[in-house]
Every structure is written in structure tokens, then in C-alpha cells.
Amino acid sequence: MNFVNKEVVIIGGGPAGLAAALELYKKGIHDILIIEREKNLGGILRQCIHDGFGLTRFKESLSGPEYAQRFIDEIEKLKIPYITNTTVLSVTKDKKITAASKAGFMTWQAKAVILTMGCRERTRGALGIPGERPAGVFTAGVAQSYINLYNTMVGKNVVILGSGDIGLIMARRMTLEGANVKAVFEILPYASGLSRNIQQCLNDYSIPLYLSHTVTNIHGSSRLTGVTVSEVDHDLKPIPGTEKKYDCDTLILSVGLIPENELSLSAGVELDQRTKGAIVDENYQTSVDGIFAAGNVLHVHDLVDFVSLEAERLSDSVSIYLQNKNLPPSNVKIITSPEITYTIPQYVSGTKNFNLSIRAKEPLKDCKIEILQDGSVIKSVDMKTVIPAEMINMPVNYKLIQSEKDLEVMVKC
Ligand SMILES: Cc1cc2nc3c(=O)[nH]c(=O)nc-3n(C[C@H](O)[C@H](O)[C@H](O)COP(=O)(O)OP(=O)(O)OC[C@H]3O[C@@H](n4cnc5c(N)ncnc54)[C@H](O)[C@@H]3O)c2cc1C
């Protein structure tokens, strides 16, 4: 096979891929190729026509397409090479990439590969909701693309399962398009979306949110006619006798995102069962030498601003890697207490400052996040509130790390 040599191949032209490409270019690395399977760059932002993007990065509220366009304009201006309508089929450990497009198969040999493939939505099948199989059950992102990209309304009487941000955004979007959104049901005892979205998408439109509730049956033959909703107990099991039927023609599922890691697995990248993304060090390098990951393929982000920042930090490391300056081995493992779902990175070298992204397991008030090594607290930050929907980002100075012993991240209330 004929492999075209490239310094860096970036898989996925969403916000993470675009930010990584731009930052690499600014660092003098110009032999880059972005490969995108959709017909345009921009990733999931293309269908997010609501505002609220860019508040951290640009200090203004942009729509998703506006935010993406700022990066695309720069990519065009700098003439950074990209190809669209091209799907990467495999990546190998030695960084050979195979992709398919209408033109046929293409192959590249890269010195470094950046994985920025984003994530996909959990579906009804993943939840195993019993009942009939009628039309009218959509994931929130699919409903969003029908309405925002294809100008096609998906239904009139709507029930939403899951209080993730996409579901909240769709509750408002469908209301504005004339649908009757009856309620949002969330299985957990707290909302999983950002507080600002609960206020702006539900409260402002008087859409009720029922916590500790889930859909336990789906009715209808060709089209959905209704759903049965039940209360759940502490173990998230439906409580018999609490069933209530809601008539509706549309059920929207906003029940989580899963990093798109088939390619990572084909390259032998080790995944973290908690994030479902790659295990990385502070350089965002995966367990495979020269393969890096950032954005939603690494862990699901709540805000795109943090996706861009993460991809830019990744580019610093990739540029050092490409200059044949070996990245130091990352032998310090980061372990977490039960109140924390995960951290990124999972390993550090202790030779470089790093950003620690922390996802809490449940809402907590007035607590401290502490990092310990060998039983001593090396960093402590007071937090008024901690909620799972909002990622905690904590800069850590490497000089605080005294040895190769594990770092332990814990929450104390
Ligand atoms: C509905 C919704 C609402 C949101 N609202 C907000 C908000 O209000 N504010 C905010 O800050 N953030 C919001 N976000 C989050 C933000 O959009 C994401 O965090 C961000 O888009 C993730 O960027 P990414 O580049 O990692 O992934 P993506 O944007 O998903 O991009 C990944 C790209 O990789 C491509 N790809 C995947 N596999 C392949 C392959 N095999 N070959 C080639 N290309 C491939 C995909 O086509 C895609 O273009 C929202 C997200 C959603 C879904």
C-alpha cells in the first residue's frame, strides 16, 4: 500500500481537532492533515444553534456555528490542509491511518496522531427500556439535527427522558417551535445538566422537571402514543404502584454520551472504564507512543471552551514530541476517592505543571478538594458547591510532587 507521510494527522474536525491544528500551526508544525467524516468542519457545534458558547474563551456568548466558524476562518486563512466527507476506518499502533471517501481508500503514515473524534449518544437500546418499538423515539442530538440542520419537526407532544444539557436545550427548542413539552424525567435525585440550562430552558418555559423518575414502558404501534413513567428508589429501581401514563407522540432521550473510541481500540489505546475514553498523561498522550487524545473522545465535556483549551495544551506536547524531545515517562498515578468519578490526566510525570480536570460523582456543598501524596496534603481548594455537571479544573504545579508515589484526589466536606 502507498502511505503518504504526514507529521501529524488529526482525526475529527470538531472544536478539539480545529484548536489542536491551529495551535500546532502556530508552533511551526505545518505538515498537518485534518480528516473529517462530515461534509463540513465544526463537529457537533454545527447543529447547536443556541447561544452560550465561548463565554470563557471569547468572553461573549456565541452560537455553536459562530464559535466553530472563528476556528474554521483561521484554518482557511492559514491554509491548514483538511479533507471532509472522509471517514477514518483504522489507526494502527505504528500510526498508519486508513480512510475511505467517495474517491476510494487512502492511507497515511503519521509521526503523531491526534484523536478528536468526539462522542455519540446513548440510545434506547443501551438503556433497555421495555415496550413497543414505534417511531417517535429520538436521541436529543438526532432530534436537534432534524430540526436545526434539516428543518424537519420531529413531533408535537413531547416527553424528555434525562436532564442532560442536550435534552434541556431541546425542551426549549421544541417549545419555541410550537411543540408541547410535557415534562423532563430524570432517574437521578439531581439534574445532570448545567444549572444555567435548567433555568433558561425549563424554568423560563414552565416545563416541569421530575427527579427520581424514569420511563418504564413505551406504547404505540407505528407511532409512539405514550410512555409510562415510574418513580425510582435509592437504588434507581422503579417503585411498583407509582406508574403514570403520559400521552405523547415523541420521546426524546438525553441519557448520556459515550466517547467514540473504536479507532482508539484499533490502535491498541488503553481505555479508562470510568471515562470510556483513553488513559492519558499530562501531555494527553495515550498508552500508545505518539497517539494523543483531547475533547469529547477523551472525556465528555460540559463546555466547548474547555475542549478548545485542552486541545491547545495537547498541541504543546505534540510539538515537543515531534522535535524528538522525548516526553518524560509518566509514572505517578492519580487515584480518586469515591466522591469523584474520574480525573484527567490519570498519570503524570511530575516534571511539568498540569491541569487536573475533576468530575464529581454527586452534588456537594462547602467542601475542599484535596490532592495528597504519601498521606500529606499537597494542594487544597475550597469549593462552595460541587456538581457533577460542572467540570472542576485545577492547575497543579509539578514542584508540589515529591516522589513517584500515587497522587490521591479527594473531596472533604
Ligand atoms: C446538543 C449539544 C449542546 C451543547 N451545548 C453547549 C453549550 O451551550 N455550550 C458549550 O460550551 N458546549 C456545549 N456543548 C458541548 C460542545 O459542543 C462539545 O463539548 C464539543 O463540540 C466537543 O468537541 P469535539 O471536537 O471533542 O467533538 P465533536 O464536536 O463531536 O467533533 C468530533 C468530530 O469528529 C468527527 N469524526 C468522528 N469519527 C470520525 C472518523 N472515524 N473519521 C473522521 N471524522 C470523524 C465527527 O464527524 C465530528 O465532526 C453542547 C453539545 C451538544 C451535543
PDBQT file of the ligand as one rigid body, heavy atoms in Angstrom, charges set to zero:
ROOT
HETATM    1  C1  LIG A 501     -26.653  19.429  21.877  1.00  0.00    +0.000 C 
HETATM    2  C2  LIG A 501     -25.404  19.963  22.472  1.00  0.00    +0.000 A 
HETATM    3  C3  LIG A 501     -25.450  21.174  23.115  1.00  0.00    +0.000 A 
HETATM    4  C4  LIG A 501     -24.288  21.725  23.616  1.00  0.00    +0.000 A 
HETATM    5  N1  LIG A 501     -24.361  22.949  24.194  1.00  0.00    +0.000 NA
HETATM    6  C5  LIG A 501     -23.213  23.549  24.613  1.00  0.00    +0.000 A 
HETATM    7  C6  LIG A 501     -23.228  24.907  25.107  1.00  0.00    +0.000 A 
HETATM    8  O1  LIG A 501     -24.277  25.557  25.223  1.00  0.00    +0.000 OA
HETATM    9  N2  LIG A 501     -22.055  25.479  25.438  1.00  0.00    +0.000 N 
HETATM   10  C7  LIG A 501     -20.889  24.790  25.325  1.00  0.00    +0.000 A 
HETATM   11  O2  LIG A 501     -19.829  25.336  25.609  1.00  0.00    +0.000 OA
HETATM   12  N3  LIG A 501     -20.839  23.492  24.894  1.00  0.00    +0.000 NA
HETATM   13  C8  LIG A 501     -21.968  22.863  24.517  1.00  0.00    +0.000 A 
HETATM   14  N4  LIG A 501     -21.926  21.584  24.023  1.00  0.00    +0.000 N 
HETATM   15  C9  LIG A 501     -20.661  20.828  24.083  1.00  0.00    +0.000 C 
HETATM   16  C10 LIG A 501     -19.737  21.014  22.881  1.00  0.00    +0.000 C 
HETATM   17  O3  LIG A 501     -20.476  21.111  21.720  1.00  0.00    +0.000 OA
HETATM   18  C11 LIG A 501     -18.799  19.830  22.804  1.00  0.00    +0.000 C 
HETATM   19  O4  LIG A 501     -18.123  19.768  24.034  1.00  0.00    +0.000 OA
HETATM   20  C12 LIG A 501     -17.788  19.935  21.653  1.00  0.00    +0.000 C 
HETATM   21  O5  LIG A 501     -18.449  20.032  20.419  1.00  0.00    +0.000 OA
HETATM   22  C13 LIG A 501     -16.862  18.710  21.617  1.00  0.00    +0.000 C 
HETATM   23  O6  LIG A 501     -15.891  18.895  20.618  1.00  0.00    +0.000 OA
HETATM   24  P1  LIG A 501     -15.080  17.673  19.973  1.00  0.00    +0.000 P 
HETATM   25  O7  LIG A 501     -14.240  18.250  18.904  1.00  0.00    +0.000 OA
HETATM   26  O8  LIG A 501     -14.432  16.877  21.023  1.00  0.00    +0.000 OA
HETATM   27  O9  LIG A 501     -16.203  16.713  19.355  1.00  0.00    +0.000 OA
HETATM   28  P2  LIG A 501     -17.254  16.935  18.176  1.00  0.00    +0.000 P 
HETATM   29  O10 LIG A 501     -17.779  18.316  18.140  1.00  0.00    +0.000 OA
HETATM   30  O11 LIG A 501     -18.241  15.828  18.349  1.00  0.00    +0.000 OA
HETATM   31  O12 LIG A 501     -16.389  16.677  16.857  1.00  0.00    +0.000 OA
HETATM   32  C14 LIG A 501     -15.880  15.400  16.532  1.00  0.00    +0.000 C 
HETATM   33  C15 LIG A 501     -15.735  15.316  15.030  1.00  0.00    +0.000 C 
HETATM   34  O13 LIG A 501     -15.047  14.109  14.693  1.00  0.00    +0.000 OA
HETATM   35  C16 LIG A 501     -15.624  13.576  13.519  1.00  0.00    +0.000 C 
HETATM   36  N5  LIG A 501     -15.329  12.133  13.439  1.00  0.00    +0.000 N 
HETATM   37  C17 LIG A 501     -15.685  11.162  14.324  1.00  0.00    +0.000 A 
HETATM   38  N6  LIG A 501     -15.245   9.950  13.929  1.00  0.00    +0.000 NA
HETATM   39  C18 LIG A 501     -14.573  10.172  12.758  1.00  0.00    +0.000 A 
HETATM   40  C19 LIG A 501     -13.892   9.288  11.854  1.00  0.00    +0.000 A 
HETATM   41  N7  LIG A 501     -13.814   7.961  12.066  1.00  0.00    +0.000 N 
HETATM   42  N8  LIG A 501     -13.321   9.823  10.751  1.00  0.00    +0.000 NA
HETATM   43  C20 LIG A 501     -13.383  11.170  10.510  1.00  0.00    +0.000 A 
HETATM   44  N9  LIG A 501     -14.029  12.041  11.344  1.00  0.00    +0.000 NA
HETATM   45  C21 LIG A 501     -14.613  11.545  12.456  1.00  0.00    +0.000 A 
HETATM   46  C22 LIG A 501     -17.117  13.868  13.690  1.00  0.00    +0.000 C 
HETATM   47  O14 LIG A 501     -17.794  13.847  12.467  1.00  0.00    +0.000 OA
HETATM   48  C23 LIG A 501     -17.072  15.261  14.307  1.00  0.00    +0.000 C 
HETATM   49  O15 LIG A 501     -17.117  16.280  13.347  1.00  0.00    +0.000 OA
HETATM   50  C24 LIG A 501     -23.064  21.013  23.517  1.00  0.00    +0.000 A 
HETATM   51  C25 LIG A 501     -23.040  19.755  22.892  1.00  0.00    +0.000 A 
HETATM   52  C26 LIG A 501     -24.189  19.236  22.374  1.00  0.00    +0.000 A 
HETATM   53  C27 LIG A 501     -24.138  17.880  21.693  1.00  0.00    +0.000 C 
ENDROOT
TORSDOF 0
